[in-house]
Amino acid sequence: MAEQWKHTADPTEIMRATGHPELEYAAGWTIAGLVTIGTIVAAWVFAI
């Protein structure tokens, strides 16, 4: 049963990043910033 999980591709090809790291970096910081601002606004509105 373990044989069905073997992959025929070269492991170095599988590990290679295929995305856009700059876009992912910017999206991560944007999401983190929006969550931070949302937390501050929620604490202000609900007077926590």
C-alpha positions in Angstrom: 0.0 0.0 0.0 2.9 2.4 0.6 3.9 2.1 -3.0 0.9 4.0 -4.2 2.2 7.2 -2.5 5.5 7.2 -4.4 5.9 10.1 -6.8 7.8 9.8 -10.0 9.0 13.4 -10.2 12.4 14.4 -9.0 12.2 15.7 -5.4 14.0 18.9 -6.3 11.3 19.7 -8.9 8.6 19.2 -6.3 10.2 21.5 -3.7 10.9 24.4 -6.2 8.7 27.4 -5.6 6.4 28.1 -8.5 4.5 31.1 -7.2 5.2 34.8 -7.0 7.1 35.5 -3.7 6.7 39.3 -4.0 3.0 39.0 -4.4 2.7 36.6 -1.6 4.8 38.8 0.7 2.7 41.9 -0.1 -0.5 40.0 0.4 0.7 38.7 3.7 1.5 42.1 5.0 -1.7 43.5 3.7 -3.8 40.9 5.5 -1.8 41.3 8.7 -2.3 45.1 8.5 -6.0 44.8 8.0 -6.3 42.3 10.9 -4.4 44.7 13.1 -6.5 47.7 12.2 -9.7 45.6 12.6 -8.6 44.5 16.1 -7.9 48.1 17.1 -11.2 49.3 15.7 -13.1 46.5 17.4 -11.4 47.3 20.8 -12.3 51.0 20.3 -15.9 50.4 19.3 -16.6 47.8 22.0 -14.5 49.6 24.6 -12.6 46.5 25.6 
